[in-house]
Amino acid sequence: MTADLSPAGREAALAHAAGGTFDVAVVGGGVTGAGVALDAAARGLSVVLLEAGDLASGTSSRSGKTVHGGLRYLEQLNFGLVAEALHERDLLVRTLAPHLVTPEPFLFPLTKRWERPYIAPGCCSTT
């Protein structure tokens, strides 16, 4: 079934989801749910994604920070959460989903000596 983002398309998709049989049912269309649905579909499974609102409208900050490392959580001095996020990101990049998540180089315009040790823990690998 193709995606038709109209009221009629929504009704057709709901009818198809209600009457169909699927290999995988994913509840929640946030970053994690969308990733699970994409991965399952890429493996040839039939997938239904159930989301109460718009796709990614309520994306979890905990799930989202996994991929980028959670720099803003350093400001809150939540070092444990940042370490966990970096560990999970490394698992995604190296083992679980290297076909979906790839490291992206970026440049920070650092102007003060204290900025490097502040930024590096939220960006760098834990392994």
VMD Tcl script that builds the backbone (N, CA, C; Angstrom):
set m [mol new atoms 381]
animate dup $m
set s [atomselect $m all]
$s set {name element resname resid chain x y z} {
  {N N MET 1 A 0.853 -1.185 0.000}
  {CA C MET 1 A 0.000 0.000 0.000}
  {C C MET 1 A 0.895 1.244 0.000}
  {N N THR 2 A 0.591 2.213 -0.841}
  {CA C THR 2 A 1.381 3.434 -0.914}
  {C C THR 2 A 0.832 4.466 0.068}
  {N N ALA 3 A 1.684 5.406 0.450}
  {CA C ALA 3 A 1.290 6.446 1.396}
  {C C ALA 3 A 0.542 7.556 0.659}
  {N N ASP 4 A -0.675 7.823 1.091}
  {CA C ASP 4 A -1.483 8.912 0.561}
  {C C ASP 4 A -1.843 9.782 1.756}
  {N N LEU 5 A -1.264 10.956 1.845}
  {CA C LEU 5 A -1.437 11.812 3.018}
  {C C LEU 5 A -2.652 12.731 2.885}
  {N N SER 6 A -3.788 12.118 2.625}
  {CA C SER 6 A -5.042 12.854 2.541}
  {C C SER 6 A -6.024 12.202 3.510}
  {N N PRO 7 A -7.142 12.863 3.813}
  {CA C PRO 7 A -8.146 12.221 4.683}
  {C C PRO 7 A -8.632 10.883 4.118}
  {N N ALA 8 A -8.825 10.807 2.816}
  {CA C ALA 8 A -9.262 9.547 2.209}
  {C C ALA 8 A -8.168 8.485 2.320}
  {N N GLY 9 A -6.931 8.910 2.133}
  {CA C GLY 9 A -5.807 7.989 2.255}
  {C C GLY 9 A -5.665 7.462 3.672}
  {N N ARG 10 A -5.926 8.325 4.638}
  {CA C ARG 10 A -5.864 7.903 6.051}
  {C C ARG 10 A -6.924 6.846 6.334}
  {N N GLU 11 A -8.132 7.082 5.852}
  {CA C GLU 11 A -9.211 6.112 6.050}
  {C C GLU 11 A -8.880 4.780 5.397}
  {N N ALA 12 A -8.311 4.823 4.202}
  {CA C ALA 12 A -7.936 3.589 3.504}
  {C C ALA 12 A -6.841 2.848 4.279}
  {N N ALA 13 A -5.876 3.586 4.799}
  {CA C ALA 13 A -4.789 2.976 5.571}
  {C C ALA 13 A -5.317 2.343 6.851}
  {N N LEU 14 A -6.252 3.027 7.524}
  {CA C LEU 14 A -6.848 2.471 8.743}
  {C C LEU 14 A -7.633 1.197 8.446}
  {N N ALA 15 A -8.370 1.198 7.343}
  {CA C ALA 15 A -9.123 0.000 6.964}
  {C C ALA 15 A -8.178 -1.147 6.637}
  {N N HIS 16 A -7.102 -0.843 5.942}
  {CA C HIS 16 A -6.107 -1.865 5.592}
  {C C HIS 16 A -5.446 -2.422 6.855}
  {N N ALA 17 A -5.105 -1.534 7.802}
  {CA C ALA 17 A -4.474 -1.968 9.059}
  {C C ALA 17 A -5.430 -2.820 9.883}
  {N N ALA 18 A -6.695 -2.448 9.899}
  {CA C ALA 18 A -7.678 -3.174 10.704}
  {C C ALA 18 A -7.984 -4.554 10.123}
  {N N GLY 19 A -7.952 -4.678 8.827}
  {CA C GLY 19 A -8.331 -5.937 8.211}
  {C C GLY 19 A -7.171 -6.788 7.748}
  {N N GLY 20 A -5.958 -6.286 7.882}
  {CA C GLY 20 A -4.806 -7.000 7.361}
  {C C GLY 20 A -4.099 -7.865 8.395}
  {N N THR 21 A -3.199 -8.687 7.908}
  {CA C THR 21 A -2.318 -9.484 8.748}
  {C C THR 21 A -0.895 -9.053 8.435}
  {N N PHE 22 A -0.113 -8.791 9.496}
  {CA C PHE 22 A 1.226 -8.250 9.324}
  {C C PHE 22 A 2.230 -9.072 10.116}
  {N N ASP 23 A 3.451 -9.089 9.639}
  {CA C ASP 23 A 4.525 -9.769 10.367}
  {C C ASP 23 A 4.896 -9.000 11.630}
  {N N VAL 24 A 4.875 -7.667 11.540}
  {CA C VAL 24 A 5.298 -6.813 12.648}
  {C C VAL 24 A 4.300 -5.675 12.828}
  {N N ALA 25 A 3.894 -5.438 14.064}
  {CA C ALA 25 A 3.086 -4.262 14.400}
  {C C ALA 25 A 3.931 -3.385 15.314}
  {N N VAL 26 A 4.157 -2.154 14.906}
  {CA C VAL 26 A 4.949 -1.204 15.684}
  {C C VAL 26 A 3.997 -0.161 16.248}
  {N N VAL 27 A 4.008 0.011 17.560}
  {CA C VAL 27 A 3.159 0.999 18.213}
  {C C VAL 27 A 4.022 2.201 18.556}
  {N N GLY 28 A 3.705 3.342 17.947}
  {CA C GLY 28 A 4.443 4.575 18.190}
  {C C GLY 28 A 5.315 4.922 17.006}
  {N N GLY 29 A 5.088 6.092 16.447}
  {CA C GLY 29 A 5.831 6.527 15.264}
  {C C GLY 29 A 6.883 7.562 15.578}
  {N N GLY 30 A 7.501 7.452 16.760}
  {CA C GLY 30 A 8.624 8.327 17.083}
  {C C GLY 30 A 9.878 7.825 16.390}
  {N N VAL 31 A 11.018 8.327 16.809}
  {CA C VAL 31 A 12.273 7.960 16.157}
  {C C VAL 31 A 12.545 6.464 16.292}
  {N N THR 32 A 12.230 5.883 17.430}
  {CA C THR 32 A 12.474 4.454 17.617}
  {C C THR 32 A 11.490 3.618 16.805}
  {N N GLY 33 A 10.208 3.939 16.901}
  {CA C GLY 33 A 9.201 3.191 16.152}
  {C C GLY 33 A 9.403 3.277 14.656}
  {N N ALA 34 A 9.698 4.461 14.163}
  {CA C ALA 34 A 9.929 4.623 12.727}
  {C C ALA 34 A 11.156 3.831 12.287}
  {N N GLY 35 A 12.193 3.831 13.112}
  {CA C GLY 35 A 13.402 3.064 12.798}
  {C C GLY 35 A 13.147 1.571 12.792}
  {N N VAL 36 A 12.369 1.088 13.767}
  {CA C VAL 36 A 12.028 -0.337 13.825}
  {C C VAL 36 A 11.202 -0.721 12.600}
  {N N ALA 37 A 10.221 0.107 12.254}
  {CA C ALA 37 A 9.376 -0.177 11.092}
  {C C ALA 37 A 10.208 -0.192 9.803}
  {N N LEU 38 A 11.099 0.777 9.658}
  {CA C LEU 38 A 11.951 0.841 8.472}
  {C C LEU 38 A 12.849 -0.385 8.386}
  {N N ASP 39 A 13.448 -0.760 9.494}
  {CA C ASP 39 A 14.349 -1.909 9.501}
  {C C ASP 39 A 13.589 -3.192 9.159}
  {N N ALA 40 A 12.406 -3.372 9.733}
  {CA C ALA 40 A 11.612 -4.570 9.459}
  {C C ALA 40 A 11.193 -4.615 7.987}
  {N N ALA 41 A 10.746 -3.479 7.451}
  {CA C ALA 41 A 10.337 -3.431 6.046}
  {C C ALA 41 A 11.531 -3.690 5.128}
  {N N ALA 42 A 12.705 -3.163 5.495}
  {CA C ALA 42 A 13.902 -3.381 4.689}
  {C C ALA 42 A 14.303 -4.854 4.677}
  {N N ARG 43 A 13.902 -5.594 5.693}
  {CA C ARG 43 A 14.193 -7.034 5.758}
  {C C ARG 43 A 13.104 -7.867 5.075}
  {N N GLY 44 A 12.140 -7.187 4.450}
  {CA C GLY 44 A 11.113 -7.885 3.696}
  {C C GLY 44 A 9.884 -8.283 4.488}
  {N N LEU 45 A 9.754 -7.801 5.713}
  {CA C LEU 45 A 8.586 -8.129 6.529}
  {C C LEU 45 A 7.453 -7.156 6.226}
  {N N SER 46 A 6.224 -7.608 6.384}
  {CA C SER 46 A 5.092 -6.694 6.244}
  {C C SER 46 A 4.897 -6.000 7.590}
  {N N VAL 47 A 4.727 -4.693 7.546}
  {CA C VAL 47 A 4.742 -3.877 8.761}
  {C C VAL 47 A 3.529 -2.963 8.807}
  {N N VAL 48 A 2.942 -2.833 9.990}
  {CA C VAL 48 A 1.948 -1.798 10.227}
  {C C VAL 48 A 2.486 -0.928 11.361}
  {N N LEU 49 A 2.482 0.380 11.133}
  {CA C LEU 49 A 2.954 1.344 12.129}
  {C C LEU 49 A 1.741 2.085 12.668}
  {N N LEU 50 A 1.508 1.986 13.960}
  {CA C LEU 50 A 0.349 2.613 14.590}
  {C C LEU 50 A 0.804 3.828 15.384}
  {N N GLU 51 A 0.269 4.987 15.041}
  {CA C GLU 51 A 0.643 6.239 15.701}
  {C C GLU 51 A -0.623 7.051 15.952}
  {N N ALA 52 A -0.797 7.529 17.171}
  {CA C ALA 52 A -1.993 8.278 17.537}
  {C C ALA 52 A -2.032 9.665 16.895}
  {N N GLY 53 A -0.875 10.282 16.736}
  {CA C GLY 53 A -0.817 11.627 16.161}
  {C C GLY 53 A -0.089 11.592 14.830}
  {N N ASP 54 A 0.538 12.703 14.498}
  {CA C ASP 54 A 1.341 12.759 13.282}
  {C C ASP 54 A 2.633 11.991 13.494}
  {N N LEU 55 A 3.163 11.431 12.414}
  {CA C LEU 55 A 4.411 10.697 12.482}
  {C C LEU 55 A 5.503 11.587 13.079}
  {N N ALA 56 A 6.156 11.116 14.111}
  {CA C ALA 56 A 7.251 11.794 14.804}
  {C C ALA 56 A 6.814 13.046 15.558}
  {N N SER 57 A 5.509 13.233 15.758}
  {CA C SER 57 A 5.062 14.435 16.470}
  {C C SER 57 A 5.423 14.401 17.945}
  {N N GLY 58 A 5.482 13.226 18.529}
  {CA C GLY 58 A 5.818 13.124 19.946}
  {C C GLY 58 A 7.112 12.386 20.163}
  {N N THR 59 A 8.077 12.586 19.275}
  {CA C THR 59 A 9.331 11.857 19.350}
  {C C THR 59 A 9.971 12.010 20.715}
  {N N SER 60 A 10.343 10.906 21.270}
  {CA C SER 60 A 10.926 10.870 22.607}
  {C C SER 60 A 12.306 11.502 22.627}
  {N N SER 61 A 12.538 12.400 23.568}
  {CA C SER 61 A 13.867 13.005 23.682}
  {C C SER 61 A 14.892 11.960 24.097}
  {N N ARG 62 A 14.484 10.981 24.876}
  {CA C ARG 62 A 15.411 9.932 25.292}
  {C C ARG 62 A 15.845 9.092 24.094}
  {N N SER 63 A 14.913 8.760 23.209}
  {CA C SER 63 A 15.266 7.979 22.025}
  {C C SER 63 A 16.084 8.809 21.044}
  {N N GLY 64 A 15.684 10.051 20.846}
  {CA C GLY 64 A 16.368 10.898 19.881}
  {C C GLY 64 A 17.794 11.194 20.255}
  {N N LYS 65 A 18.056 11.396 21.516}
  {CA C LYS 65 A 19.405 11.737 21.915}
  {C C LYS 65 A 20.365 10.578 21.774}
  {N N THR 66 A 19.826 9.361 21.676}
  {CA C THR 66 A 20.688 8.200 21.515}
  {C C THR 66 A 21.587 8.368 20.304}
  {N N VAL 67 A 21.053 8.890 19.217}
  {CA C VAL 67 A 21.827 9.000 17.990}
  {C C VAL 67 A 22.780 10.187 18.026}
  {N N HIS 68 A 22.415 11.291 18.638}
  {CA C HIS 68 A 23.315 12.441 18.618}
  {C C HIS 68 A 24.144 12.615 19.882}
  {N N GLY 69 A 23.905 11.858 20.920}
  {CA C GLY 69 A 24.783 11.887 22.081}
  {C C GLY 69 A 24.305 12.714 23.249}
  {N N GLY 70 A 23.408 13.643 23.059}
  {CA C GLY 70 A 22.824 14.373 24.172}
  {C C GLY 70 A 23.664 15.492 24.746}
  {N N LEU 71 A 24.189 16.345 23.875}
  {CA C LEU 71 A 25.004 17.465 24.357}
  {C C LEU 71 A 24.263 18.346 25.359}
  {N N ARG 72 A 22.988 18.568 25.134}
  {CA C ARG 72 A 22.264 19.466 26.038}
  {C C ARG 72 A 22.149 18.883 27.441}
  {N N TYR 73 A 22.235 17.549 27.550}
  {CA C TYR 73 A 22.166 16.934 28.876}
  {C C TYR 73 A 23.452 17.154 29.666}
  {N N LEU 74 A 24.537 17.494 28.976}
  {CA C LEU 74 A 25.764 17.864 29.694}
  {C C LEU 74 A 25.538 19.149 30.486}
  {N N GLU 75 A 24.804 20.070 29.881}
  {CA C GLU 75 A 24.509 21.327 30.574}
  {C C GLU 75 A 23.750 21.089 31.864}
  {N N GLN 76 A 22.930 20.045 31.881}
  {CA C GLN 76 A 22.160 19.694 33.076}
  {C C GLN 76 A 22.969 18.815 34.024}
  {N N LEU 77 A 24.237 18.564 33.661}
  {CA C LEU 77 A 25.157 17.736 34.448}
  {C C LEU 77 A 24.635 16.305 34.619}
  {N N ASN 78 A 23.912 15.824 33.616}
  {CA C ASN 78 A 23.378 14.473 33.647}
  {C C ASN 78 A 24.354 13.546 32.920}
  {N N PHE 79 A 25.505 13.310 33.537}
  {CA C PHE 79 A 26.589 12.569 32.908}
  {C C PHE 79 A 26.213 11.106 32.641}
  {N N GLY 80 A 25.447 10.507 33.545}
  {CA C GLY 80 A 25.041 9.119 33.356}
  {C C GLY 80 A 24.199 8.938 32.107}
  {N N LEU 81 A 23.271 9.864 31.882}
  {CA C LEU 81 A 22.407 9.791 30.706}
  {C C LEU 81 A 23.221 9.974 29.430}
  {N N VAL 82 A 24.187 10.891 29.454}
  {CA C VAL 82 A 25.039 11.113 28.282}
  {C C VAL 82 A 25.882 9.868 28.008}
  {N N ALA 83 A 26.449 9.274 29.041}
  {CA C ALA 83 A 27.263 8.064 28.862}
  {C C ALA 83 A 26.413 6.923 28.290}
  {N N GLU 84 A 25.205 6.775 28.794}
  {CA C GLU 84 A 24.303 5.736 28.288}
  {C C GLU 84 A 23.964 5.991 26.818}
  {N N ALA 85 A 23.700 7.251 26.481}
  {CA C ALA 85 A 23.363 7.600 25.104}
  {C C ALA 85 A 24.529 7.294 24.166}
  {N N LEU 86 A 25.734 7.616 24.589}
  {CA C LEU 86 A 26.904 7.354 23.748}
  {C C LEU 86 A 27.117 5.854 23.558}
  {N N HIS 87 A 26.916 5.105 24.611}
  {CA C HIS 87 A 27.053 3.647 24.520}
  {C C HIS 87 A 26.027 3.084 23.537}
  {N N GLU 88 A 24.776 3.519 23.658}
  {CA C GLU 88 A 23.722 3.039 22.762}
  {C C GLU 88 A 23.974 3.473 21.322}
  {N N ARG 89 A 24.476 4.700 21.152}
  {CA C ARG 89 A 24.781 5.180 19.802}
  {C C ARG 89 A 25.864 4.319 19.172}
  {N N ASP 90 A 26.892 3.989 19.952}
  {CA C ASP 90 A 27.956 3.138 19.430}
  {C C ASP 90 A 27.428 1.762 19.026}
  {N N LEU 91 A 26.498 1.218 19.816}
  {CA C LEU 91 A 25.895 -0.066 19.446}
  {C C LEU 91 A 25.161 0.041 18.106}
  {N N LEU 92 A 24.424 1.135 17.929}
  {CA C LEU 92 A 23.695 1.329 16.667}
  {C C LEU 92 A 24.650 1.445 15.483}
  {N N VAL 93 A 25.692 2.256 15.652}
  {CA C VAL 93 A 26.624 2.521 14.559}
  {C C VAL 93 A 27.460 1.293 14.217}
  {N N ARG 94 A 27.908 0.563 15.233}
  {CA C ARG 94 A 28.853 -0.533 15.003}
  {C C ARG 94 A 28.195 -1.899 14.809}
  {N N THR 95 A 27.064 -2.148 15.495}
  {CA C THR 95 A 26.541 -3.508 15.539}
  {C C THR 95 A 25.096 -3.634 15.069}
  {N N LEU 96 A 24.191 -2.878 15.680}
  {CA C LEU 96 A 22.767 -3.108 15.474}
  {C C LEU 96 A 22.231 -2.583 14.147}
  {N N ALA 97 A 22.631 -1.388 13.760}
  {CA C ALA 97 A 22.035 -0.794 12.561}
  {C C ALA 97 A 23.004 0.094 11.793}
  {N N PRO 98 A 24.172 -0.431 11.424}
  {CA C PRO 98 A 25.106 0.424 10.680}
  {C C PRO 98 A 24.563 0.851 9.319}
  {N N HIS 99 A 23.525 0.160 8.837}
  {CA C HIS 99 A 22.886 0.526 7.570}
  {C C HIS 99 A 21.911 1.687 7.740}
  {N N LEU 100 A 21.561 2.027 8.989}
  {CA C LEU 100 A 20.622 3.122 9.251}
  {C C LEU 100 A 21.276 4.327 9.916}
  {N N VAL 101 A 22.304 4.081 10.723}
  {CA C VAL 101 A 22.939 5.150 11.502}
  {C C VAL 101 A 24.416 5.197 11.151}
  {N N THR 102 A 24.862 6.344 10.659}
  {CA C THR 102 A 26.270 6.490 10.319}
  {C C THR 102 A 26.828 7.736 10.996}
  {N N PRO 103 A 28.094 7.679 11.403}
  {CA C PRO 103 A 28.700 8.871 12.012}
  {C C PRO 103 A 28.752 10.011 11.000}
  {N N GLU 104 A 28.513 11.199 11.479}
  {CA C GLU 104 A 28.526 12.380 10.623}
  {C C GLU 104 A 29.536 13.378 11.193}
  {N N PRO 105 A 30.586 13.694 10.448}
  {CA C PRO 105 A 31.556 14.664 10.977}
  {C C PRO 105 A 30.953 16.073 11.023}
  {N N PHE 106 A 31.350 16.820 12.022}
  {CA C PHE 106 A 30.926 18.211 12.105}
  {C C PHE 106 A 32.001 19.015 12.813}
  {N N LEU 107 A 31.944 20.307 12.657}
  {CA C LEU 107 A 32.972 21.204 13.164}
  {C C LEU 107 A 32.352 22.171 14.159}
  {N N PHE 108 A 32.953 22.255 15.346}
  {CA C PHE 108 A 32.520 23.224 16.345}
  {C C PHE 108 A 33.470 24.405 16.334}
  {N N PRO 109 A 32.965 25.613 16.271}
  {CA C PRO 109 A 33.838 26.786 16.339}
  {C C PRO 109 A 34.177 27.093 17.808}
  {N N LEU 110 A 35.180 26.411 18.339}
  {CA C LEU 110 A 35.574 26.612 19.730}
  {C C LEU 110 A 36.429 27.861 19.847}
  {N N THR 111 A 36.104 28.704 20.806}
  {CA C THR 111 A 36.857 29.944 20.991}
  {C C THR 111 A 37.508 30.043 22.373}
  {N N LYS 112 A 37.132 29.146 23.267}
  {CA C LYS 112 A 37.684 29.174 24.628}
  {C C LYS 112 A 38.253 27.807 24.970}
  {N N ARG 113 A 39.286 27.778 25.796}
  {CA C ARG 113 A 39.973 26.522 26.132}
  {C C ARG 113 A 39.050 25.528 26.825}
  {N N TRP 114 A 38.102 25.996 27.626}
  {CA C TRP 114 A 37.241 25.095 28.393}
  {C C TRP 114 A 36.197 24.389 27.515}
  {N N GLU 115 A 35.986 24.875 26.295}
  {CA C GLU 115 A 34.930 24.323 25.450}
  {C C GLU 115 A 35.229 22.906 24.956}
  {N N ARG 116 A 36.483 22.616 24.661}
  {CA C ARG 116 A 36.810 21.286 24.148}
  {C C ARG 116 A 36.482 20.190 25.157}
  {N N PRO 117 A 36.920 20.276 26.419}
  {CA C PRO 117 A 36.552 19.210 27.357}
  {C C PRO 117 A 35.051 19.191 27.675}
  {N N TYR 118 A 34.370 20.280 27.435}
  {CA C TYR 118 A 32.927 20.330 27.663}
  {C C TYR 118 A 32.178 19.629 26.526}
  {N N ILE 119 A 32.561 19.903 25.294}
  {CA C ILE 119 A 31.868 19.374 24.123}
  {C C ILE 119 A 32.239 17.916 23.853}
  {N N ALA 120 A 33.498 17.558 23.988}
  {CA C ALA 120 A 33.992 16.231 23.591}
  {C C ALA 120 A 33.225 15.067 24.240}
  {N N PRO 121 A 32.916 15.089 25.527}
  {CA C PRO 121 A 32.208 13.926 26.104}
  {C C PRO 121 A 30.836 13.686 25.480}
  {N N GLY 122 A 30.197 14.699 24.966}
  {CA C GLY 122 A 28.882 14.517 24.356}
  {C C GLY 122 A 28.939 14.133 22.900}
  {N N CYS 123 A 30.140 14.115 22.322}
  {CA C CYS 123 A 30.270 13.799 20.913}
  {C C CYS 123 A 31.043 12.524 20.637}
  {N N CYS 124 A 31.921 12.189 21.527}
  {CA C CYS 124 A 32.879 11.122 21.231}
  {C C CYS 124 A 32.387 9.757 21.668}
  {N N SER 125 A 32.953 8.767 21.044}
  {CA C SER 125 A 32.638 7.381 21.338}
  {C C SER 125 A 33.095 7.022 22.739}
  {N N THR 126 A 32.382 6.092 23.376}
  {CA C THR 126 A 32.766 5.624 24.712}
  {C C THR 126 A 33.640 4.392 24.630}
  {N N THR 127 A 33.811 3.861 23.420}
  {CA C THR 127 A 34.640 2.658 23.296}
  {C C THR 127 A 35.880 2.936 22.507}
}
mol reanalyze $m
mol bondsrecalc $m
mol representation Tube
mol addrep $m
